[in-house]
Amino acid sequence: MTSITFYSLYDYNCGNIFANTLNLDNFSTLEELDAALHDWLEELTENRNDGVTREEWILADCEDVPDQYINTYGINGEYFTYRDTIEELSNYHDDAENILNAWIAYGYELNLDEIKDAYIGHFYSIRSFAEEYLWEIMDLSSLPQHLQFYIDLERLAKDVLINDCWESNGYYFNRI
């Protein structure tokens, strides 16, 4: 469960902890989350009945939300796009979250079509990338057996990575 916990900022500053933990899976947009937080603060204001209007919150804790989507007062609205992209990408790949995180770590924007078109696969080393992927696409098996011995697969893979592909955390992608 992806969850996020907020405190009433006024009460937090006064030394009182009134927490509200929300399941992010129940929200589709940042606006829905904000509306739920406003409702909670209104209810808290009514229940406390101390003459103070509670209007602000502060992030206390979150679970299963990547750091780049978290700030002091909540989460970035792009988190919902991130979550939806993982869900869509999981229809095509079992390792959707890691693929998407590698894509983002390289600096690309969230775009499901680009990710699907560019993704090659996960390889544990540049040599395994060369042996499994390059060998197939370049059809090096058609070379005579005695010449295959002279192919420097790692050098070939490095050349391909410079010009045509890129790698992030063992996930390989075609350049877009």
Long-range contacts (C-beta under 8 A, 24 or more apart in sequence): 1-25, 1-63, 1-64, 2-62, 2-63, 2-64, 2-65, 2-83, 3-62, 3-63, 3-64, 4-33, 4-59, 4-61, 4-62, 4-63, 4-65, 4-74, 4-75, 5-59, 5-60, 5-61, 5-62, 6-37, 6-40, 6-57, 6-58, 6-59, 6-60, 6-74, 7-57, 7-58, 7-60, 8-41, 8-44, 8-54, 8-56, 8-57, 9-54, 9-56, 9-57, 9-58, 10-52, 10-54, 10-55, 10-56, 11-44, 11-54, 12-58, 18-44, 19-60, 20-57, 21-61, 24-65, 24-75, 24-79, 24-83, 27-80, 28-80, 29-77, 29-80, 30-74, 30-75, 30-76, 30-77, 30-79, 30-80, 33-74, 33-75, 34-74, 37-74, 66-101, 68-104, 78-110, 81-110, 82-110, 85-110, 85-112, 85-115, 88-112, 89-115, 89-116, 92-116, 93-119, 95-122, 98-122, 98-169, 98-171, 99-171, 101-169, 102-168, 102-169, 102-170, 102-171, 102-173, 103-168, 103-171, 103-173, 105-168, 105-169, 106-166, 106-168, 106-173, 108-176, 114-176, 115-173, 117-174, 117-176, 118-173, 118-174, 118-175, 118-176, 119-171, 119-172, 119-173, 120-165, 120-172, 120-173, 120-174, 121-171, 121-172, 122-170, 122-171, 122-172, 123-170, 123-172, 124-170, 126-154, 126-157, 126-158, 126-161, 126-167, 127-153, 127-154, 127-157, 129-157, 129-167, 129-172, 130-154, 130-156, 130-157, 133-172, 134-160
